Amino acid sequence: MNKDQVKGAVKNIAGKVQEEAGKMIGSKEQQAKGLGKQITGTAQEKYGDAKAAVKNADKHH
């Protein structure tokens, strides 16, 4: 895994935790922030995946 994949995964997990905490305390704001972190984390993971794919493609040529 590259650092973008790791950072994205961490943001995604943190967002899920924040979303669930928001549900428990009845805070729509915390739920929304958690969902936002998950979206950002997923996007960063996908960016990391793309970087890894390009790097791997370069190794095979």
C-alpha positions as CSV (number, residue, x, y, z in Angstrom):
1,M,0.0,0.0,0.0
2,N,1.2,3.5,-0.7
3,K,0.7,6.4,1.7
4,D,-2.4,7.7,-0.1
5,Q,-4.1,4.3,0.2
6,V,-3.2,4.2,3.9
7,K,-4.3,7.8,4.7
8,G,-7.5,7.3,2.8
9,A,-8.3,4.1,4.7
10,V,-7.7,5.8,8.0
11,K,-9.9,8.8,7.0
12,N,-12.6,6.4,5.9
13,I,-12.5,4.5,9.2
14,A,-12.4,7.7,11.2
15,G,-15.4,8.9,9.3
16,K,-17.4,5.8,10.0
17,V,-16.6,6.1,13.7
18,Q,-17.6,9.8,13.7
19,E,-20.8,9.0,11.8
20,E,-21.8,6.2,14.3
21,A,-21.0,8.5,17.2
22,G,-23.2,11.2,15.7
23,K,-26.0,8.6,15.4
24,M,-25.6,7.6,19.1
25,I,-25.7,11.2,20.4
26,G,-28.4,12.3,17.9
27,S,-26.1,14.8,16.1
28,K,-26.9,15.2,12.4
29,E,-23.8,17.5,12.2
30,Q,-21.4,14.8,13.4
31,Q,-23.0,12.3,11.1
32,A,-22.6,14.6,8.1
33,K,-19.0,15.3,9.1
34,G,-18.4,11.6,9.4
35,L,-19.9,11.0,5.9
36,G,-17.7,13.7,4.5
37,K,-14.6,12.1,5.9
38,Q,-15.6,8.8,4.4
39,I,-16.0,10.4,1.0
40,T,-12.7,12.1,1.3
41,G,-11.0,8.9,2.5
42,T,-12.5,6.9,-0.3
43,A,-11.4,9.4,-2.9
44,Q,-7.8,9.4,-1.5
45,E,-7.8,5.6,-1.5
46,K,-8.8,5.6,-5.1
47,Y,-6.1,8.1,-6.0
48,G,-3.6,5.8,-4.2
49,D,-4.9,2.9,-6.2
50,A,-4.5,4.8,-9.4
51,K,-0.9,5.8,-8.5
52,A,-0.1,2.1,-7.7
53,A,-1.6,1.0,-11.0
54,V,0.5,3.4,-12.9
55,K,3.6,2.5,-11.0
56,N,3.0,-1.2,-11.6
57,A,2.3,-0.6,-15.3
58,D,5.6,1.2,-15.6
59,K,7.4,-1.7,-14.0
60,H,6.1,-4.1,-16.7
61,H,7.2,-2.0,-19.6
